[in-house]
Amino acid sequence: MLGTFQQSQLRIELAASREAIAQSLLRPNALKQWMWWQRFSEGLPEVLTEGTTFTSWLGPVAIAHRVEQVGDNHLRLLMSQGIDGYQDWRWGDGWVQSDLAGVSLLPLSLGQTASLTQLRQYLDRQN
């Protein structure tokens, strides 16, 4: 894998319930709305479950994802191709945290910051 090892942890407060955050992270139709700058592979299930695999594209860069763990307030994705690493999502009433680590040429912390900002804006519009 080409690139450098990068690691980032971000936690933000937002005006949303644990359930609303879970719906935004675990339902591909919602993901597509707030992660509008990425394309997602076709045929995704209604809800992400352990073992689900899919690909997203950031411009020409493909990122393969495998859902490793899903819980009431936790999602862990293993990634390969454009990013070789993982992303953990944890959430509760009024907060969400993303832990990201991997090898990539992409600026991961910038993408992570943009993702959390877009998630906050999406949830604000839902209220």
Backbone atoms as SQL, in Angstrom:
CREATE TABLE atoms (id INTEGER PRIMARY KEY, chain TEXT, resi INTEGER, resn TEXT, atom TEXT, x REAL, y REAL, z REAL);
INSERT INTO atoms VALUES
  (1, 'A', 1, 'MET', 'N', 0.843, -1.184, 0.000),
  (2, 'A', 1, 'MET', 'CA', 0.000, 0.000, 0.000),
  (3, 'A', 1, 'MET', 'C', 0.877, 1.232, 0.000),
  (4, 'A', 2, 'LEU', 'N', 0.582, 2.133, -0.881),
  (5, 'A', 2, 'LEU', 'CA', 1.308, 3.394, -0.932),
  (6, 'A', 2, 'LEU', 'C', 0.663, 4.400, 0.004),
  (7, 'A', 3, 'GLY', 'N', 1.475, 5.248, 0.573),
  (8, 'A', 3, 'GLY', 'CA', 0.961, 6.296, 1.429),
  (9, 'A', 3, 'GLY', 'C', 1.664, 6.293, 2.766),
  (10, 'A', 4, 'THR', 'N', 1.125, 7.050, 3.675),
  (11, 'A', 4, 'THR', 'CA', 1.689, 7.136, 5.015),
  (12, 'A', 4, 'THR', 'C', 0.640, 6.693, 6.028),
  (13, 'A', 5, 'PHE', 'N', 1.120, 6.220, 7.166),
  (14, 'A', 5, 'PHE', 'CA', 0.217, 5.846, 8.247),
  (15, 'A', 5, 'PHE', 'C', -0.331, 7.123, 8.880),
  (16, 'A', 6, 'GLN', 'N', -1.638, 7.173, 9.014),
  (17, 'A', 6, 'GLN', 'CA', -2.312, 8.333, 9.599),
  (18, 'A', 6, 'GLN', 'C', -3.299, 7.843, 10.643),
  (19, 'A', 7, 'GLN', 'N', -3.469, 8.640, 11.669),
  (20, 'A', 7, 'GLN', 'CA', -4.384, 8.272, 12.748),
  (21, 'A', 7, 'GLN', 'C', -5.058, 9.535, 13.267),
  (22, 'A', 8, 'SER', 'N', -6.348, 9.444, 13.525),
  (23, 'A', 8, 'SER', 'CA', -7.079, 10.615, 13.992),
  (24, 'A', 8, 'SER', 'C', -8.285, 10.181, 14.813),
  (25, 'A', 9, 'GLN', 'N', -8.579, 10.938, 15.850),
  (26, 'A', 9, 'GLN', 'CA', -9.777, 10.741, 16.659),
  (27, 'A', 9, 'GLN', 'C', -10.481, 12.081, 16.772),
  (28, 'A', 10, 'LEU', 'N', -11.758, 12.097, 16.422),
  (29, 'A', 10, 'LEU', 'CA', -12.554, 13.311, 16.538),
  (30, 'A', 10, 'LEU', 'C', -13.869, 12.980, 17.229),
  (31, 'A', 11, 'ARG', 'N', -14.269, 13.861, 18.111),
  (32, 'A', 11, 'ARG', 'CA', -15.553, 13.723, 18.795),
  (33, 'A', 11, 'ARG', 'C', -16.233, 15.080, 18.760),
  (34, 'A', 12, 'ILE', 'N', -17.509, 15.087, 18.375),
  (35, 'A', 12, 'ILE', 'CA', -18.252, 16.336, 18.327),
  (36, 'A', 12, 'ILE', 'C', -19.576, 16.171, 19.063),
  (37, 'A', 13, 'GLU', 'N', -20.080, 17.294, 19.523),
  (38, 'A', 13, 'GLU', 'CA', -21.420, 17.333, 20.082),
  (39, 'A', 13, 'GLU', 'C', -22.366, 17.758, 18.975),
  (40, 'A', 14, 'LEU', 'N', -23.571, 17.212, 19.021),
  (41, 'A', 14, 'LEU', 'CA', -24.581, 17.591, 18.057),
  (42, 'A', 14, 'LEU', 'C', -25.960, 17.441, 18.675),
  (43, 'A', 15, 'ALA', 'N', -26.908, 18.118, 18.109),
  (44, 'A', 15, 'ALA', 'CA', -28.270, 18.109, 18.636),
  (45, 'A', 15, 'ALA', 'C', -29.059, 16.974, 18.010),
  (46, 'A', 16, 'ALA', 'N', -28.776, 15.747, 18.463),
  (47, 'A', 16, 'ALA', 'CA', -29.467, 14.582, 17.913),
  (48, 'A', 16, 'ALA', 'C', -29.465, 13.462, 18.949),
  (49, 'A', 17, 'SER', 'N', -30.462, 12.632, 18.852),
  (50, 'A', 17, 'SER', 'CA', -30.559, 11.481, 19.754),
  (51, 'A', 17, 'SER', 'C', -29.642, 10.356, 19.283),
  (52, 'A', 18, 'ARG', 'N', -29.393, 9.434, 20.170),
  (53, 'A', 18, 'ARG', 'CA', -28.595, 8.254, 19.838),
  (54, 'A', 18, 'ARG', 'C', -29.221, 7.507, 18.665),
  (55, 'A', 19, 'GLU', 'N', -30.554, 7.410, 18.674),
  (56, 'A', 19, 'GLU', 'CA', -31.256, 6.686, 17.611),
  (57, 'A', 19, 'GLU', 'C', -31.113, 7.382, 16.257),
  (58, 'A', 20, 'ALA', 'N', -31.209, 8.712, 16.250),
  (59, 'A', 20, 'ALA', 'CA', -31.072, 9.456, 14.992),
  (60, 'A', 20, 'ALA', 'C', -29.662, 9.309, 14.423),
  (61, 'A', 21, 'ILE', 'N', -28.671, 9.338, 15.297),
  (62, 'A', 21, 'ILE', 'CA', -27.285, 9.165, 14.843),
  (63, 'A', 21, 'ILE', 'C', -27.099, 7.765, 14.278),
  (64, 'A', 22, 'ALA', 'N', -27.623, 6.759, 14.978),
  (65, 'A', 22, 'ALA', 'CA', -27.512, 5.378, 14.496),
  (66, 'A', 22, 'ALA', 'C', -28.137, 5.224, 13.115),
  (67, 'A', 23, 'GLN', 'N', -29.319, 5.800, 12.915),
  (68, 'A', 23, 'GLN', 'CA', -29.980, 5.717, 11.609),
  (69, 'A', 23, 'GLN', 'C', -29.123, 6.348, 10.520),
  (70, 'A', 24, 'SER', 'N', -28.450, 7.444, 10.838),
  (71, 'A', 24, 'SER', 'CA', -27.621, 8.155, 9.859),
  (72, 'A', 24, 'SER', 'C', -26.373, 7.374, 9.478),
  (73, 'A', 25, 'LEU', 'N', -25.865, 6.567, 10.408),
  (74, 'A', 25, 'LEU', 'CA', -24.638, 5.811, 10.164),
  (75, 'A', 25, 'LEU', 'C', -24.891, 4.399, 9.643),
  (76, 'A', 26, 'LEU', 'N', -25.992, 3.797, 10.019),
  (77, 'A', 26, 'LEU', 'CA', -26.228, 2.387, 9.696),
  (78, 'A', 26, 'LEU', 'C', -27.129, 2.156, 8.494),
  (79, 'A', 27, 'ARG', 'N', -27.764, 3.196, 8.004),
  (80, 'A', 27, 'ARG', 'CA', -28.659, 3.057, 6.850),
  (81, 'A', 27, 'ARG', 'C', -27.996, 3.681, 5.615),
  (82, 'A', 28, 'PRO', 'N', -27.635, 2.849, 4.641),
  (83, 'A', 28, 'PRO', 'CA', -26.957, 3.358, 3.447),
  (84, 'A', 28, 'PRO', 'C', -27.689, 4.493, 2.741),
  (85, 'A', 29, 'ASN', 'N', -29.015, 4.484, 2.720),
  (86, 'A', 29, 'ASN', 'CA', -29.731, 5.593, 2.075),
  (87, 'A', 29, 'ASN', 'C', -29.436, 6.913, 2.774),
  (88, 'A', 30, 'ALA', 'N', -29.307, 6.905, 4.098),
  (89, 'A', 30, 'ALA', 'CA', -28.943, 8.113, 4.839),
  (90, 'A', 30, 'ALA', 'C', -27.478, 8.466, 4.589),
  (91, 'A', 31, 'LEU', 'N', -26.598, 7.461, 4.599),
  (92, 'A', 31, 'LEU', 'CA', -25.176, 7.699, 4.329),
  (93, 'A', 31, 'LEU', 'C', -24.985, 8.432, 2.996),
  (94, 'A', 32, 'LYS', 'N', -25.705, 7.997, 1.997),
  (95, 'A', 32, 'LYS', 'CA', -25.581, 8.605, 0.668),
  (96, 'A', 32, 'LYS', 'C', -25.994, 10.066, 0.681),
  (97, 'A', 33, 'GLN', 'N', -26.914, 10.429, 1.576),
  (98, 'A', 33, 'GLN', 'CA', -27.370, 11.820, 1.630),
  (99, 'A', 33, 'GLN', 'C', -26.345, 12.736, 2.270),
  (100, 'A', 34, 'TRP', 'N', -25.741, 12.312, 3.383),
  (101, 'A', 34, 'TRP', 'CA', -24.812, 13.236, 4.032),
  (102, 'A', 34, 'TRP', 'C', -23.370, 13.041, 3.595),
  (103, 'A', 35, 'MET', 'N', -23.054, 11.921, 2.968),
  (104, 'A', 35, 'MET', 'CA', -21.716, 11.734, 2.377),
  (105, 'A', 35, 'MET', 'C', -21.847, 11.885, 0.862),
  (106, 'A', 36, 'TRP', 'N', -22.420, 13.003, 0.440),
  (107, 'A', 36, 'TRP', 'CA', -22.775, 13.227, -0.951),
  (108, 'A', 36, 'TRP', 'C', -21.568, 13.262, -1.887),
  (109, 'A', 37, 'TRP', 'N', -20.376, 13.495, -1.387),
  (110, 'A', 37, 'TRP', 'CA', -19.190, 13.582, -2.238),
  (111, 'A', 37, 'TRP', 'C', -18.628, 12.199, -2.579),
  (112, 'A', 38, 'GLN', 'N', -19.181, 11.145, -1.989),
  (113, 'A', 38, 'GLN', 'CA', -18.750, 9.787, -2.305),
  (114, 'A', 38, 'GLN', 'C', -19.845, 9.066, -3.073),
  (115, 'A', 39, 'ARG', 'N', -19.411, 8.197, -3.970),
  (116, 'A', 39, 'ARG', 'CA', -20.346, 7.287, -4.643),
  (117, 'A', 39, 'ARG', 'C', -20.261, 5.946, -3.927),
  (118, 'A', 40, 'PHE', 'N', -21.374, 5.244, -3.845),
  (119, 'A', 40, 'PHE', 'CA', -21.426, 3.947, -3.177),
  (120, 'A', 40, 'PHE', 'C', -21.862, 2.883, -4.163),
  (121, 'A', 41, 'SER', 'N', -21.372, 1.664, -3.951),
  (122, 'A', 41, 'SER', 'CA', -21.753, 0.558, -4.819),
  (123, 'A', 41, 'SER', 'C', -23.252, 0.287, -4.706),
  (124, 'A', 42, 'GLU', 'N', -23.791, -0.300, -5.735),
  (125, 'A', 42, 'GLU', 'CA', -25.222, -0.641, -5.781),
  (126, 'A', 42, 'GLU', 'C', -25.487, -1.886, -4.937),
  (127, 'A', 43, 'GLY', 'N', -26.744, -2.088, -4.603),
  (128, 'A', 43, 'GLY', 'CA', -27.147, -3.322, -3.929),
  (129, 'A', 43, 'GLY', 'C', -26.899, -3.360, -2.436),
  (130, 'A', 44, 'LEU', 'N', -26.721, -2.210, -1.819),
  (131, 'A', 44, 'LEU', 'CA', -26.518, -2.196, -0.373),
  (132, 'A', 44, 'LEU', 'C', -27.810, -2.567, 0.343),
  (133, 'A', 45, 'PRO', 'N', -27.712, -3.242, 1.478),
  (134, 'A', 45, 'PRO', 'CA', -28.921, -3.577, 2.231),
  (135, 'A', 45, 'PRO', 'C', -29.538, -2.324, 2.852),
  (136, 'A', 46, 'GLU', 'N', -30.735, -2.469, 3.388),
  (137, 'A', 46, 'GLU', 'CA', -31.402, -1.336, 4.032),
  (138, 'A', 46, 'GLU', 'C', -30.633, -0.881, 5.264),
  (139, 'A', 47, 'VAL', 'N', -30.046, -1.841, 5.979),
  (140, 'A', 47, 'VAL', 'CA', -29.280, -1.546, 7.194),
  (141, 'A', 47, 'VAL', 'C', -27.968, -2.314, 7.127),
  (142, 'A', 48, 'LEU', 'N', -26.859, -1.656, 7.513),
  (143, 'A', 48, 'LEU', 'CA', -25.566, -2.332, 7.553),
  (144, 'A', 48, 'LEU', 'C', -25.542, -3.355, 8.687),
  (145, 'A', 49, 'THR', 'N', -25.059, -4.543, 8.379),
  (146, 'A', 49, 'THR', 'CA', -24.914, -5.599, 9.373),
  (147, 'A', 49, 'THR', 'C', -23.505, -6.159, 9.278),
  (148, 'A', 50, 'GLU', 'N', -23.104, -6.894, 10.300),
  (149, 'A', 50, 'GLU', 'CA', -21.767, -7.489, 10.287),
  (150, 'A', 50, 'GLU', 'C', -21.606, -8.359, 9.050),
  (151, 'A', 51, 'GLY', 'N', -20.466, -8.210, 8.399),
  (152, 'A', 51, 'GLY', 'CA', -20.173, -8.967, 7.194),
  (153, 'A', 51, 'GLY', 'C', -20.546, -8.262, 5.897),
  (154, 'A', 52, 'THR', 'N', -21.323, -7.190, 5.963),
  (155, 'A', 52, 'THR', 'CA', -21.675, -6.436, 4.756),
  (156, 'A', 52, 'THR', 'C', -20.405, -5.874, 4.125),
  (157, 'A', 53, 'THR', 'N', -20.296, -6.005, 2.819),
  (158, 'A', 53, 'THR', 'CA', -19.175, -5.424, 2.084),
  (159, 'A', 53, 'THR', 'C', -19.720, -4.473, 1.029),
  (160, 'A', 54, 'PHE', 'N', -18.987, -3.405, 0.796),
  (161, 'A', 54, 'PHE', 'CA', -19.363, -2.452, -0.237),
  (162, 'A', 54, 'PHE', 'C', -18.141, -1.634, -0.609),
  (163, 'A', 55, 'THR', 'N', -18.271, -0.915, -1.701),
  (164, 'A', 55, 'THR', 'CA', -17.203, -0.052, -2.172),
  (165, 'A', 55, 'THR', 'C', -17.738, 1.364, -2.279),
  (166, 'A', 56, 'SER', 'N', -16.901, 2.318, -1.908),
  (167, 'A', 56, 'SER', 'CA', -17.227, 3.722, -2.150),
  (168, 'A', 56, 'SER', 'C', -16.087, 4.307, -2.978),
  (169, 'A', 57, 'TRP', 'N', -16.391, 5.381, -3.689),
  (170, 'A', 57, 'TRP', 'CA', -15.398, 6.034, -4.523),
  (171, 'A', 57, 'TRP', 'C', -15.318, 7.498, -4.130),
  (172, 'A', 58, 'LEU', 'N', -14.116, 7.938, -3.914),
  (173, 'A', 58, 'LEU', 'CA', -13.830, 9.349, -3.677),
  (174, 'A', 58, 'LEU', 'C', -13.092, 9.811, -4.927),
  (175, 'A', 59, 'GLY', 'N', -13.856, 10.379, -5.871),
  (176, 'A', 59, 'GLY', 'CA', -13.285, 10.639, -7.184),
  (177, 'A', 59, 'GLY', 'C', -12.932, 9.301, -7.811),
  (178, 'A', 60, 'PRO', 'N', -11.701, 9.166, -8.311),
  (179, 'A', 60, 'PRO', 'CA', -11.311, 7.902, -8.942),
  (180, 'A', 60, 'PRO', 'C', -10.797, 6.844, -7.945),
  (181, 'A', 61, 'VAL', 'N', -10.703, 7.203, -6.670),
  (182, 'A', 61, 'VAL', 'CA', -10.132, 6.299, -5.675),
  (183, 'A', 61, 'VAL', 'C', -11.216, 5.412, -5.070),
  (184, 'A', 62, 'ALA', 'N', -11.054, 4.102, -5.250),
  (185, 'A', 62, 'ALA', 'CA', -11.998, 3.134, -4.679),
  (186, 'A', 62, 'ALA', 'C', -11.557, 2.765, -3.272),
  (187, 'A', 63, 'ILE', 'N', -12.532, 2.675, -2.370),
  (188, 'A', 63, 'ILE', 'CA', -12.275, 2.248, -0.997),
  (189, 'A', 63, 'ILE', 'C', -13.228, 1.089, -0.698),
  (190, 'A', 64, 'ALA', 'N', -12.668, -0.085, -0.460),
  (191, 'A', 64, 'ALA', 'CA', -13.475, -1.258, -0.115),
  (192, 'A', 64, 'ALA', 'C', -13.723, -1.250, 1.389),
  (193, 'A', 65, 'HIS', 'N', -14.957, -1.539, 1.784),
  (194, 'A', 65, 'HIS', 'CA', -15.356, -1.544, 3.191),
  (195, 'A', 65, 'HIS', 'C', -15.922, -2.911, 3.552),
  (196, 'A', 66, 'ARG', 'N', -15.635, -3.349, 4.757),
  (197, 'A', 66, 'ARG', 'CA', -16.287, -4.535, 5.327),
  (198, 'A', 66, 'ARG', 'C', -16.726, -4.174, 6.730),
  (199, 'A', 67, 'VAL', 'N', -18.014, -4.377, 7.016),
  (200, 'A', 67, 'VAL', 'CA', -18.538, -4.093, 8.342),
  (201, 'A', 67, 'VAL', 'C', -18.082, -5.214, 9.267),
  (202, 'A', 68, 'GLU', 'N', -17.216, -4.868, 10.212),
  (203, 'A', 68, 'GLU', 'CA', -16.697, -5.873, 11.135),
  (204, 'A', 68, 'GLU', 'C', -17.559, -6.017, 12.383),
  (205, 'A', 69, 'GLN', 'N', -18.046, -4.887, 12.917),
  (206, 'A', 69, 'GLN', 'CA', -18.869, -4.924, 14.125),
  (207, 'A', 69, 'GLN', 'C', -19.972, -3.882, 14.016),
  (208, 'A', 70, 'VAL', 'N', -21.140, -4.233, 14.541),
  (209, 'A', 70, 'VAL', 'CA', -22.260, -3.302, 14.642),
  (210, 'A', 70, 'VAL', 'C', -22.910, -3.523, 15.999),
  (211, 'A', 71, 'GLY', 'N', -23.181, -2.422, 16.692),
  (212, 'A', 71, 'GLY', 'CA', -23.889, -2.491, 17.964),
  (213, 'A', 71, 'GLY', 'C', -24.854, -1.336, 18.075),
  (214, 'A', 72, 'ASP', 'N', -25.502, -1.205, 19.222),
  (215, 'A', 72, 'ASP', 'CA', -26.463, -0.126, 19.438),
  (216, 'A', 72, 'ASP', 'C', -25.822, 1.252, 19.329),
  (217, 'A', 73, 'ASN', 'N', -24.536, 1.335, 19.653),
  (218, 'A', 73, 'ASN', 'CA', -23.853, 2.635, 19.583),
  (219, 'A', 73, 'ASN', 'C', -22.437, 2.505, 19.019),
  (220, 'A', 74, 'HIS', 'N', -22.235, 1.528, 18.124),
  (221, 'A', 74, 'HIS', 'CA', -20.887, 1.278, 17.614),
  (222, 'A', 74, 'HIS', 'C', -20.947, 0.682, 16.218),
  (223, 'A', 75, 'LEU', 'N', -20.043, 1.146, 15.359),
  (224, 'A', 75, 'LEU', 'CA', -19.861, 0.605, 14.017),
  (225, 'A', 75, 'LEU', 'C', -18.370, 0.579, 13.734),
  (226, 'A', 76, 'ARG', 'N', -17.862, -0.577, 13.299),
  (227, 'A', 76, 'ARG', 'CA', -16.452, -0.685, 12.933),
  (228, 'A', 76, 'ARG', 'C', -16.368, -1.165, 11.489),
  (229, 'A', 77, 'LEU', 'N', -15.661, -0.372, 10.671),
  (230, 'A', 77, 'LEU', 'CA', -15.455, -0.682, 9.260),
  (231, 'A', 77, 'LEU', 'C', -13.983, -0.975, 9.015),
  (232, 'A', 78, 'LEU', 'N', -13.698, -2.073, 8.350),
  (233, 'A', 78, 'LEU', 'CA', -12.344, -2.348, 7.865),
  (234, 'A', 78, 'LEU', 'C', -12.284, -1.881, 6.422),
  (235, 'A', 79, 'MET', 'N', -11.197, -1.216, 6.062),
  (236, 'A', 79, 'MET', 'CA', -11.083, -0.640, 4.725),
  (237, 'A', 79, 'MET', 'C', -9.824, -1.158, 4.035),
  (238, 'A', 80, 'SER', 'N', -9.912, -1.235, 2.717),
  (239, 'A', 80, 'SER', 'CA', -8.752, -1.625, 1.912),
  (240, 'A', 80, 'SER', 'C', -8.820, -0.862, 0.588),
  (241, 'A', 81, 'GLN', 'N', -7.838, -1.042, -0.218),
  (242, 'A', 81, 'GLN', 'CA', -7.630, -0.356, -1.495),
  (243, 'A', 81, 'GLN', 'C', -7.146, 1.068, -1.244),
  (244, 'A', 82, 'GLY', 'N', -7.984, 2.086, -1.414),
  (245, 'A', 82, 'GLY', 'CA', -7.551, 3.475, -1.267),
  (246, 'A', 82, 'GLY', 'C', -7.130, 3.847, 0.144),
  (247, 'A', 83, 'ILE', 'N', -7.669, 3.140, 1.124),
  (248, 'A', 83, 'ILE', 'CA', -7.280, 3.294, 2.533),
  (249, 'A', 83, 'ILE', 'C', -7.130, 1.889, 3.089),
  (250, 'A', 84, 'ASP', 'N', -5.995, 1.602, 3.656),
  (251, 'A', 84, 'ASP', 'CA', -5.771, 0.298, 4.264),
  (252, 'A', 84, 'ASP', 'C', -5.785, 0.492, 5.774),
  (253, 'A', 85, 'GLY', 'N', -6.960, 0.280, 6.385),
  (254, 'A', 85, 'GLY', 'CA', -7.073, 0.530, 7.817),
  (255, 'A', 85, 'GLY', 'C', -8.475, 0.281, 8.320),
  (256, 'A', 86, 'TYR', 'N', -8.899, 1.086, 9.297),
  (257, 'A', 86, 'TYR', 'CA', -10.220, 0.908, 9.900),
  (258, 'A', 86, 'TYR', 'C', -10.793, 2.258, 10.321),
  (259, 'A', 87, 'GLN', 'N', -12.104, 2.255, 10.534),
  (260, 'A', 87, 'GLN', 'CA', -12.784, 3.399, 11.119),
  (261, 'A', 87, 'GLN', 'C', -13.794, 2.875, 12.128),
  (262, 'A', 88, 'ASP', 'N', -13.713, 3.401, 13.331),
  (263, 'A', 88, 'ASP', 'CA', -14.675, 3.105, 14.388),
  (264, 'A', 88, 'ASP', 'C', -15.569, 4.309, 14.590),
  (265, 'A', 89, 'TRP', 'N', -16.850, 4.067, 14.657),
  (266, 'A', 89, 'TRP', 'CA', -17.829, 5.095, 14.999),
  (267, 'A', 89, 'TRP', 'C', -18.454, 4.705, 16.328),
  (268, 'A', 90, 'ARG', 'N', -18.572, 5.651, 17.242),
  (269, 'A', 90, 'ARG', 'CA', -19.281, 5.466, 18.511),
  (270, 'A', 90, 'ARG', 'C', -20.162, 6.685, 18.708),
  (271, 'A', 91, 'TRP', 'N', -21.328, 6.470, 19.324),
  (272, 'A', 91, 'TRP', 'CA', -22.252, 7.586, 19.489),
  (273, 'A', 91, 'TRP', 'C', -23.147, 7.378, 20.703),
  (274, 'A', 92, 'GLY', 'N', -23.746, 8.483, 21.107),
  (275, 'A', 92, 'GLY', 'CA', -24.717, 8.502, 22.194),
  (276, 'A', 92, 'GLY', 'C', -25.578, 9.734, 22.020),
  (277, 'A', 93, 'ASP', 'N', -26.469, 9.980, 22.958),
  (278, 'A', 93, 'ASP', 'CA', -27.322, 11.164, 22.875),
  (279, 'A', 93, 'ASP', 'C', -26.457, 12.419, 22.873),
  (280, 'A', 94, 'GLY', 'N', -26.474, 13.149, 21.760),
  (281, 'A', 94, 'GLY', 'CA', -25.787, 14.431, 21.673),
  (282, 'A', 94, 'GLY', 'C', -24.318, 14.395, 21.302),
  (283, 'A', 95, 'TRP', 'N', -23.779, 13.237, 20.916),
  (284, 'A', 95, 'TRP', 'CA', -22.362, 13.190, 20.540),
  (285, 'A', 95, 'TRP', 'C', -22.098, 12.039, 19.577),
  (286, 'A', 96, 'VAL', 'N', -21.024, 12.192, 18.809),
  (287, 'A', 96, 'VAL', 'CA', -20.526, 11.127, 17.941),
  (288, 'A', 96, 'VAL', 'C', -19.002, 11.231, 17.915),
  (289, 'A', 97, 'GLN', 'N', -18.349, 10.070, 17.835),
  (290, 'A', 97, 'GLN', 'CA', -16.890, 10.019, 17.786),
  (291, 'A', 97, 'GLN', 'C', -16.465, 9.096, 16.660),
  (292, 'A', 98, 'SER', 'N', -15.431, 9.516, 15.958),
  (293, 'A', 98, 'SER', 'CA', -14.863, 8.729, 14.876),
  (294, 'A', 98, 'SER', 'C', -13.378, 8.531, 15.148),
  (295, 'A', 99, 'ASP', 'N', -12.949, 7.284, 15.163),
  (296, 'A', 99, 'ASP', 'CA', -11.534, 6.922, 15.285),
  (297, 'A', 99, 'ASP', 'C', -11.125, 6.300, 13.960),
  (298, 'A', 100, 'LEU', 'N', -10.083, 6.836, 13.368),
  (299, 'A', 100, 'LEU', 'CA', -9.673, 6.434, 12.033),
  (300, 'A', 100, 'LEU', 'C', -8.174, 6.196, 12.021),
  (301, 'A', 101, 'ALA', 'N', -7.756, 5.090, 11.434),
  (302, 'A', 101, 'ALA', 'CA', -6.330, 4.804, 11.296),
  (303, 'A', 101, 'ALA', 'C', -6.128, 4.026, 10.002),
  (304, 'A', 102, 'GLY', 'N', -5.077, 4.377, 9.283),
  (305, 'A', 102, 'GLY', 'CA', -4.802, 3.641, 8.069),
  (306, 'A', 102, 'GLY', 'C', -3.652, 4.221, 7.278),
  (307, 'A', 103, 'VAL', 'N', -3.276, 3.477, 6.267),
  (308, 'A', 103, 'VAL', 'CA', -2.243, 3.903, 5.332),
  (309, 'A', 103, 'VAL', 'C', -2.950, 4.366, 4.066),
  (310, 'A', 104, 'SER', 'N', -2.632, 5.575, 3.628),
  (311, 'A', 104, 'SER', 'CA', -3.284, 6.114, 2.442),
  (312, 'A', 104, 'SER', 'C', -2.520, 7.327, 1.930),
  (313, 'A', 105, 'LEU', 'N', -2.722, 7.621, 0.663),
  (314, 'A', 105, 'LEU', 'CA', -2.244, 8.883, 0.097),
  (315, 'A', 105, 'LEU', 'C', -3.247, 10.001, 0.352),
  (316, 'A', 106, 'LEU', 'N', -4.490, 9.633, 0.680),
  (317, 'A', 106, 'LEU', 'CA', -5.535, 10.621, 0.951),
  (318, 'A', 106, 'LEU', 'C', -5.290, 11.298, 2.300),
  (319, 'A', 107, 'PRO', 'N', -5.690, 12.561, 2.447),
  (320, 'A', 107, 'PRO', 'CA', -5.570, 13.249, 3.746),
  (321, 'A', 107, 'PRO', 'C', -6.720, 12.817, 4.672),
  (322, 'A', 108, 'LEU', 'N', -6.504, 11.775, 5.464),
  (323, 'A', 108, 'LEU', 'CA', -7.588, 11.163, 6.223),
  (324, 'A', 108, 'LEU', 'C', -8.220, 12.080, 7.265),
  (325, 'A', 109, 'SER', 'N', -7.423, 12.853, 7.988),
  (326, 'A', 109, 'SER', 'CA', -8.020, 13.712, 9.019),
  (327, 'A', 109, 'SER', 'C', -8.889, 14.796, 8.394),
  (328, 'A', 110, 'LEU', 'N', -8.524, 15.285, 7.219),
  (329, 'A', 110, 'LEU', 'CA', -9.343, 16.267, 6.517),
  (330, 'A', 110, 'LEU', 'C', -10.687, 15.649, 6.123),
  (331, 'A', 111, 'GLY', 'N', -10.649, 14.449, 5.576),
  (332, 'A', 111, 'GLY', 'CA', -11.882, 13.754, 5.211),
  (333, 'A', 111, 'GLY', 'C', -12.743, 13.435, 6.414),
  (334, 'A', 112, 'GLN', 'N', -12.105, 13.069, 7.517),
  (335, 'A', 112, 'GLN', 'CA', -12.839, 12.765, 8.742),
  (336, 'A', 112, 'GLN', 'C', -13.530, 14.018, 9.279),
  (337, 'A', 113, 'THR', 'N', -12.840, 15.140, 9.273),
  (338, 'A', 113, 'THR', 'CA', -13.426, 16.403, 9.720),
  (339, 'A', 113, 'THR', 'C', -14.613, 16.783, 8.824),
  (340, 'A', 114, 'ALA', 'N', -14.448, 16.649, 7.528),
  (341, 'A', 114, 'ALA', 'CA', -15.539, 16.960, 6.594),
  (342, 'A', 114, 'ALA', 'C', -16.731, 16.035, 6.836),
  (343, 'A', 115, 'SER', 'N', -16.472, 14.759, 7.079),
  (344, 'A', 115, 'SER', 'CA', -17.559, 13.804, 7.328),
  (345, 'A', 115, 'SER', 'C', -18.353, 14.167, 8.574),
  (346, 'A', 116, 'LEU', 'N', -17.668, 14.470, 9.655),
  (347, 'A', 116, 'LEU', 'CA', -18.369, 14.817, 10.891),
  (348, 'A', 116, 'LEU', 'C', -19.138, 16.125, 10.745),
  (349, 'A', 117, 'THR', 'N', -18.582, 17.082, 10.019),
  (350, 'A', 117, 'THR', 'CA', -19.280, 18.343, 9.768),
  (351, 'A', 117, 'THR', 'C', -20.548, 18.102, 8.955),
  (352, 'A', 118, 'GLN', 'N', -20.438, 17.282, 7.923),
  (353, 'A', 118, 'GLN', 'CA', -21.603, 16.978, 7.091),
  (354, 'A', 118, 'GLN', 'C', -22.659, 16.190, 7.872),
  (355, 'A', 119, 'LEU', 'N', -22.221, 15.272, 8.734),
  (356, 'A', 119, 'LEU', 'CA', -23.163, 14.517, 9.560),
  (357, 'A', 119, 'LEU', 'C', -23.930, 15.466, 10.480),
  (358, 'A', 120, 'ARG', 'N', -23.230, 16.390, 11.108),
  (359, 'A', 120, 'ARG', 'CA', -23.886, 17.373, 11.990),
  (360, 'A', 120, 'ARG', 'C', -24.922, 18.186, 11.197),
  (361, 'A', 121, 'GLN', 'N', -24.540, 18.674, 10.025),
  (362, 'A', 121, 'GLN', 'CA', -25.467, 19.467, 9.223),
  (363, 'A', 121, 'GLN', 'C', -26.678, 18.643, 8.782),
  (364, 'A', 122, 'TYR', 'N', -26.446, 17.411, 8.409),
  (365, 'A', 122, 'TYR', 'CA', -27.551, 16.508, 8.010),
  (366, 'A', 122, 'TYR', 'C', -28.512, 16.311, 9.179),
  (367, 'A', 123, 'LEU', 'N', -27.985, 16.033, 10.354),
  (368, 'A', 123, 'LEU', 'CA', -28.847, 15.807, 11.516),
  (369, 'A', 123, 'LEU', 'C', -29.573, 17.088, 11.930),
  (370, 'A', 124, 'ASP', 'N', -28.918, 18.231, 11.785),
  (371, 'A', 124, 'ASP', 'CA', -29.577, 19.513, 12.079),
  (372, 'A', 124, 'ASP', 'C', -30.786, 19.711, 11.149),
  (373, 'A', 125, 'ARG', 'N', -30.638, 19.348, 9.879),
  (374, 'A', 125, 'ARG', 'CA', -31.745, 19.492, 8.925),
  (375, 'A', 125, 'ARG', 'C', -32.893, 18.520, 9.242),
  (376, 'A', 126, 'GLN', 'N', -32.562, 17.366, 9.855),
  (377, 'A', 126, 'GLN', 'CA', -33.588, 16.385, 10.178),
  (378, 'A', 126, 'GLN', 'C', -34.469, 16.841, 11.333),
  (379, 'A', 127, 'ASN', 'N', -33.944, 17.714, 12.190),
  (380, 'A', 127, 'ASN', 'CA', -34.691, 18.192, 13.371),
  (381, 'A', 127, 'ASN', 'C', -35.668, 19.282, 13.033);
